[in-house]
Amino acid sequence: MVVWDSLVDPSKLMDVRKRIGWNLRRMRKEKRITQEDFATDSGFDRGYISGVERGVRNPSALVLERLAEALNVDVSEFFDRQKAEDFKQSV
């Protein structure tokens, strides 16, 4: 059972697909990799990567694992709420 902190309004939380997308974009840009190069490195189409970054794709656990391997990060990085929010505010 999930217990929400009384200070957290669930309607204000970023959708998990958006959070994954913002974190993917953040990590890709931190490594100075273009979408095209990242698509080649990860084995996905650039359009698919774009869709994940925009939060319109719902990548499976296996896809997230491949993306994390291509970035050389732990898959948990995609779910970091604070980093996603901070990056979103910075762009």
C-alpha positions in Angstrom: 0.0 0.0 0.0 1.3 3.4 -1.0 1.0 6.2 1.6 1.2 9.7 0.1 2.9 12.4 2.1 0.2 15.0 2.9 2.4 17.6 1.2 2.5 15.8 -2.1 -0.3 16.3 -4.5 -0.3 13.3 -6.9 -1.8 15.3 -9.7 1.4 17.5 -9.7 3.7 14.6 -10.1 5.4 14.1 -13.5 4.1 11.1 -15.5 6.7 8.3 -15.4 7.0 8.3 -19.2 7.8 12.0 -19.1 10.3 11.5 -16.3 12.0 8.7 -18.3 12.1 11.0 -21.3 13.5 14.0 -19.5 16.2 11.9 -17.8 17.1 10.2 -21.1 17.5 13.6 -22.8 19.4 15.0 -19.8 21.9 12.1 -19.8 22.3 12.1 -23.6 23.0 15.8 -23.6 25.4 15.6 -20.6 27.4 13.1 -22.7 27.1 15.4 -25.8 25.5 12.7 -27.9 23.1 13.6 -30.7 19.8 11.8 -31.0 21.1 10.3 -34.3 24.3 9.0 -32.8 22.5 7.7 -29.7 20.0 5.9 -31.9 22.9 4.2 -33.8 24.7 3.4 -30.5 21.6 1.9 -28.9 20.2 0.1 -31.9 17.0 2.1 -32.1 15.5 4.4 -34.7 16.0 8.1 -34.1 12.3 8.6 -34.2 11.8 6.1 -31.5 14.4 7.8 -29.3 12.6 11.1 -29.9 9.3 9.6 -28.9 10.8 8.2 -25.6 12.4 11.6 -24.9 9.0 13.4 -25.5 7.2 10.9 -23.2 4.9 9.6 -25.9 6.5 6.1 -26.0 6.2 3.6 -23.2 9.5 1.7 -23.3 9.6 -1.8 -21.8 12.1 -2.8 -19.1 14.2 -4.5 -21.8 14.3 -1.3 -23.9 15.3 0.8 -20.8 18.1 -1.7 -20.1 19.4 -1.3 -23.6 19.2 2.5 -23.4 21.0 2.5 -20.1 23.8 0.2 -21.4 24.2 2.6 -24.4 24.6 5.5 -21.9 26.7 3.5 -19.5 24.4 4.3 -16.6 22.2 2.3 -14.2 18.6 1.9 -15.4 17.4 3.5 -12.1 18.7 6.8 -13.5 15.7 7.0 -15.7 13.4 7.2 -12.7 15.1 10.0 -10.8 12.2 12.5 -10.2 14.3 15.4 -8.9 16.9 15.3 -11.8 14.1 15.2 -14.3 12.3 18.2 -12.8 15.6 20.1 -12.5 16.5 19.4 -16.1 13.0 20.3 -17.3 13.3 23.7 -15.5 16.7 24.4 -17.0 15.7 24.1 -20.7 
